[in-house]
Amino acid sequence: MVKFKERFSLPGVIIISFLMGIMFMAGGLTAYKLYFPPAVVAEDGNNAANTNNAADGNNIKLVSIGPTDISQTVKNVSPAVVNIESFAAQQSQMNPYMNDPLFREFFGRNFDYQPYPETSTGIGTGFIFDKSGLIITNEHVINGSSKIEVTINGFDEPLSAEVIGSDEELDLAVLKVSVKKDLPVLKMGDSNKTEVGSWVIAIGNPYGLDHTVTVGVISAKGRPLQISNRMYKNLLQTDAAINPGNSGGPLLNTAGEVIGINTAINSSAQGIGFAIPAATVKEVLEDLVNNGKVTKPYIGVYLQSVNKELADYFGAYDTDGAVVAYVVPGSPAEKAGILKGDIIVKIDKQKVKTPEDITEKLKNIKIGDNVAIQVFRKAAIKTITVKIGEKP
């Protein structure tokens, strides 16, 4: 004890302890850096990637917070995004008081009230996909319009546009403006490769406000949605704000490619919007441009699902298939001999479980082709050949 005191004075012990504490803290901080690396945003804005840390040789996972190039993407694509204004002529309603004899007596028997024409206006968004002046938007944006004007960046006045193709069921329309120069265009991306959680950008004219940008992610894919009498299928769901006036505008990935067309909002929910996938648009775009409509395979039957009660009634083995509830007169189905009450169990040698299966299978059959349809009728399987027609 005496020797320790002689060799290590109290001040010396304090100094040594202080130095050891600093070394320990430094080592602890180093360990913290190794095992809890800070989030790093990749320069290209892509998802997180693994890279080697040159300093310590350990693999560090880089965490991407989000895309960093949105502003540049918006600058690149904005010239091809257009504002659409549609005008529809309507007759004003007759004043109900004119049917009241006392009212007419007061103003005189010869008083004549004539309804006068009114014009309703709608707004929407679209984007140029062909440099000659072809624009795509939603069908409901221009439905019933007698006049359409398109505002394009770089032009002092709105341009008159004509509808060259539309499809109410898909809610798509193609417009054409006559210009003497090439216009900027947007490139269609691959919506099938877009994953849930991917960053997206919506550009539109909500409430008439020019070129408003919102950002979000793909929340879900393959969503069905019914609005009024229109049934949408296979929609992209996003939390990027989509408001009235955005309809027909592009939903873009961070590379500036169109992966969807903004088409609807869910008024009963917060932060949910929907878009038609680019894959759906690509399938019908050529038809819309060249034929003015989408040609669809057609056999002419109305179908319903097979429940247990129907299966028991018709003597079916199970609830697979689709019951023919109605056969359209003069349709390919009627000409081929399909009857009301038949249960379609196979089409083109592929098993049918629901009415939706038939709709999906018909999409891949060309108009004019013959297809074998198996039906369950009176406790027996019957094969009927139907020549596919075009939906009127």
Sequence and secondary structure as in RCSB ss.txt:
>XXXX:A:sequence
MVKFKERFSLPGVIIISFLMGIMFMAGGLTAYKLYFPPAVVAEDGNNAANTNNAADGNNIKLVSIGPTDISQTVK
NVSPAVVNIESFAAQQSQMNPYMNDPLFREFFGRNFDYQPYPETSTGIGTGFIFDKSGLIITNEHVINGSSKIEV
TINGFDEPLSAEVIGSDEELDLAVLKVSVKKDLPVLKMGDSNKTEVGSWVIAIGNPYGLDHTVTVGVISAKGRPL
QISNRMYKNLLQTDAAINPGNSGGPLLNTAGEVIGINTAINSSAQGIGFAIPAATVKEVLEDLVNNGKVTKPYIG
VYLQSVNKELADYFGAYDTDGAVVAYVVPGSPAEKAGILKGDIIVKIDKQKVKTPEDITEKLKNIKIGDNVAIQV
FRKAAIKTITVKIGEKP
>XXXX:A:secstr
 HHHHHHS HHHHHHHHHHHHHHHHHHHHHHHHHHS      TT  S  EEE TTT  EEE    S S HHHHHH
HHGGGEEEEEEEEEEE    GGGG HHHHHHH TT      EEEEEEEEEEEEEETTTEEEE HHHHTT SEEEE
E TT SS EEEEEEEEETTTTEEEEEE  SS      B  GGG  TT EEEEEE GGG TTEEEEEEEEEEEEEE
EETTEEEEEEEEE S   TT TT EEE TTS EEEEEEEE TTSSS EEEEEHHHHHHHHHHHHHHSS   EE  
EEEEE  HHHHHHHT SSS SEEEEEE TTSHHHHHT  TT EEEEETTEE  SHHHHHHHHHTS TT EEEEEE
EETTEEEEEEEE EE  
